[in-house]
Amino acid sequence: MVYLVGAGPGDSGLITQKGLECIKKADVIIYDHLANPTLLSYAKNDCKLIYAGKIAGNHHMVQEEINKTLVEHSRFGNVVRLKGGDPFIFGRGGEEALELSKMDIPFEIVPGVSSSYIVPAYAGIPVTHRGMASSFHVITGHEDGNKTSSALDYQTLAKEEGTLVFLMGLKNLDKIADNLIANGKDPKTPAAVLERGTTAAQR
């Protein structure tokens, strides 16, 4: 059985109880660099740990290799794919689920707490607030640099009244701000930039 487990945004206390139970019974854990490494201390002594971290410009494993590793190890018992945040929010968990489904390998999704609302909360920022923001929108801030044009509709995004949450957007911060302003977003709109959220290094 394969479990696609969300590890939460960084603080090890934010993993779900179900996610922690999966780690404790795992025979193999394939984990990424965003999952808090202290979570691995809950694994069995004989659990096989496989690092599959992907950092911008430095992929220890490309996605195809991760998919292959999941399939190959599924016959060894309980496999946990431990992913930062939630597996289905820019975590490519959908691709891994499709690969497992294609190979007729049983799997279960164990959702995780998403950084999209928890990191702002840790900084004292509610993503919704009566009279100010009645919606929030989660957007990738890490578009494929090889694309010739943006996949994001900044014209529509600039008109949204709710909170815009760009994940993994630090590198493209100038581009995101410039595109929003160029499409009509008031330059005086309150904004915050947060990184390493829910960890001791949050700023």
C-alpha positions, 0 to 999 in steps of 0.5 A: 500500500502506498500513502501520499502523505502531506507533512504540513508546512514545516512545524512538525506539530502540524502534521495530521494524526493520520499522517503520523500514523502512516509514518510509524507503520511505514516500511519505506519512506520517500521524502522531500526537502520540505518535509520536516526531518524530525518526522522521520524519527517516528519511523521504525528502526528498519524503515528504509528512508529515501531522499527525493528532494527537489530544490529549484535548479537542483533536483536530487530526483526528477519526477519520473524517477520519483514515480518509478521509485514509488512503483518499485518499492510498493511491493515491499510493504507500506510505502509513505511518500512524505511531501511538504504541505498538502500532496495536491496543492502544487505538490505533484501528488496528482501525478504520482497518484495517476502513475500508481493508478496506471500500474494498479497499485493501491494507494491512499491520499492523506491530506496535509495542512497547507502553507497557503493559509497556515504561513500567513496565520503564523505571521498574524495575517488572516487570509479572509477577514470580514469586511476586507477579504471574503475569499482567497486564491492560491496561485503558483509563483513558480511558473516554468521558466521555459514557457514563452508566455505566462499561463496565469491570467494577471488581468483577472487576478488583478481584479480579484478582491480577495487575498492572493496567495502566491506559493513558491514566488520569492524568485519571481516576486518582481515579476508577480508584482509588476504583472499585477500592477500593470493589469490594474492592481493598486500599487498601494495594496497591502502585501507581505512576503513570507518565507520558511513559514512555521519554522524557527527561520520564518521571516 
